[in-house]
Amino acid sequence: MFSRLPATTRPGTANNYDNTPRVPFVDDKGDGRLDHYFNSKVNASLRYSHREFNQIDNPVIPLPLGADNSQGNVHIVNKQWAGGLTYTISPTSLLEFRLGITRSIAGKWPLQLGMPNMEQDYGIKGLPTDPSIAGGLNTQSISGYQAMGRRNSVPQFQNPLAIDPKVNYSKIRGRHSMKFGWEFQTIHTEISDFSPQYGNDTYAGQFSRPSGRSSNNIYNIADFLLGARSSYAFTNFVVVNYRQRMNFFYFQDDFKVSPKLTLNVGARYEYATPQWEADNLLSNFDPAGLKLIQAGGGGIYGRALVKPDRNNWAPRFGLAYNIMKRTVIRGGYGVSYIHFNRMGGENMLSYNGPTVVTTTIDQVPTNPTCAADQAAPTCFRTTMMGYVPAMVTADRFSTLTSRVNYTPADNRTGYVQSWHFTIQHEIRRDLVFDVGYVGNRGVKLMILGDYNQARPNGLGENLAVQPRRPIQTFGQVQISWGGGFSDYNGLQMKIEKKFSGGLYVLNSFTWSKSIDNAAGHLEVFNGDNSRANYRDLKNEKGVGSYNQPFNNTTTLVYDLPYGKGRKFGASAHPVINGIAGGWRLTMINTMTSGQPVNLNYAPTTQLSVATGGAPTYRPNLLGDFMAPEGQRNIDNYFDKNNVVSPTDPRYPFGNAGRNIARGYAFYQADLGLHKAFPLWKEGRQIEFRSEFFNLLNHTNFGIPNNTRTSSAFGTIRSTFPARQIQFALKYVF
């Protein structure tokens, strides 16, 4: 494998290779719409939209080796039908029917399909040879370094079908404008998102580290050379068919109390079933009986193994009050429920045995060597010994070696409360100033953890993870439950010069803070984690990974004052006007605080309390973790002497808070230059657009390496895109 690595592009043993591979894509979209006017009371519309997207996501390490950052061949097809009928019952009442049908086919496949498989190329036996799965190097994860081979989550696909009918009845009565409605959604999703179907080898145990030596990722390289993997995982191929139904009933009244005061009052009742599988290929963990229970009949709970939440009432309230001739105050409050949670495969109860068998073996070299057909945590199986195909068959399913997904049967629906209070004042006819307070709070948000998280090792103790778990008949029990929360509070100010005299200007400023205890699973940035420390959730509270306190955006649209209808050159020759007249300039200037950064370290097996979906292990701080301002640069962002990895196995979670660091601020100006060229026939023209992103070519640095056990800790080796220029022509007829 190492002989297939590309030559380094930089000196040193860390951050020594740069590559920006091409990522070609083709994105085709089309729409068709038909509107029909039956009579003065009835009209209808029908629209069809079609999109096809294909992308080749080349890996940072070129083939044939590859790297796990590559999504492979991405193929997406979206088809949508949308229809509506409107019936005017009377001048004060209206009936609307709407129907939307959306079908998507979305998947990604490894670029290595068709290449020699693991046995043919590397002599590693036991992995699939089916050409729809096999090909190339499987995922080789050496902790602290770029993982090589394929991305372990491909191939995969999700093909949803959503049918969404809606009926609204609107009625104006006196000073009341009322709307009553019902909406129904049915969602069918065909899913194969279970991994690793082609195996995954991890080297994180530092088994080759001499006694008394400090933890260093270089020992994970040594483990790799010796074939001493700390864990290996394998999953069978399965397709499941998920189902869900939702009903929404709502009422809203816009009440004009007086010429100065308008109230908006409404309420929604929302009922959504938990997801179930069409053929009952689903199971859940029973914490009382310490066993897996299988889906069957007996109503929605019998099929979903999670009880529906029937208490989802969502009030809405708003007001607008004109306190003075040019001053208006506005406020509002509302509740929104989150009925669809898709955290990859992490909260799917079909992702359980015996349907899906994901066998993960954590091992230590003190165990005896496995027999040829043996794969168990009680023995040690080197990389060269390969895999055992039977380890992912239903009859070999074991809760000791396969992750179990668990959603509590009484899990409630998460929701977000949102509110705002705004004052708007018209300074002059075309100049408006807004200042407002905006807040929201999310509760019962779904996050992840290990329900069977192990206790830490004692002083001088060096047990593997499994013997320290509280439930000895199970390995990882990944719980998806409503243990998450979020808080956002922000001051928002806006000054807007409305378009006049050829000029429009808008400046928006936000000063805010976002706090939560976990990131969204598919929105994990800069070392943050959707998996929390289940045994100490209160210490996961910190600023969210979305927290960028200061944001200022200035938008400008300016019609250059030359050409027909402009201040100058109104009578210019048509040729001159066609070339020099009628240009429009646009600009967006963005300034934001740097992104939050979560300090972490890669623990040895001795300090680990979980496997697979592990929480973030944060280091200990001995003082200010930032390098002194005069010494801080892209090679020395953190003070390494004040950030240390824990060594006492009793305390694997250090004293560093979550997301306490922050990267460099972001500054960017984007410019656009547009013009319409009229053609020989009325109503036809060519529109020209030129756009300059990052006009000044300002270098905006990425985040620093935040893993203390990495030799690259505290260095920055990425930037946001440099200046990009694009041109476009549009024919309007």
ABEGO torsion letter per residue (X at the ends): XAAABBBBABBEABGABBBBBBBBBBBBBBBBBBBBBABAABBBBBBBBBBBBBBBBBBABBOAAEBAABAEBBBBBBBBBBBBBBBBABAABBBBBBBBBBBBBBBBBBAABGBBBAAAAAGBBGBBABAAABEEBBBBBBBGBBBBEBBAAOBBBBBBBBBBBBBBBBBBBEABBBBBBBBBBBBBBBBBBBOBAAEBBBBAAGAABBBGBBBBAAAAAAAAAAGBBABBBBBBBBBBBBBBBBBBBBBBBBBBABAABBBBBBBBBBBBBBBBBAAGBBBBBBAAAGBBBBBBBGEAAAAAGBBBBAABBBBBBBBBBBABAABBBBBBBBBBBBABBBBEAAABAAABOAABBBBBBBBBAABBBBBAABBBAABBBBAAAEBBAAAABAAABBAAABBBBBBBAABBBBBBBBBBBBBBBBABAABBBBBBBBBBBBBGBBBBBBAABBBBBBBGBBBBAAAABABAABBBBBBBBBABBBBBBBBBBBBBBBBBGGBBBBBBBBBBBBBBABBBAAABBGGBBABBBAABAAAABBBBAABBABBBBBBBBBBBABEBGBABGAABBAAAAAAABGBBBBBBBBBBBBBBBBBBBBBBAAABABBEBBBBBBBBBAEBABBBAAABBAABABBAAABBBBABAABABBABBBGABBBBBBBBBBBBBBBBBBBABBGBBBBBBBBBBGAAGBBBBBBBBABAABAABGBBABBBBBBBBBBBBBBBX
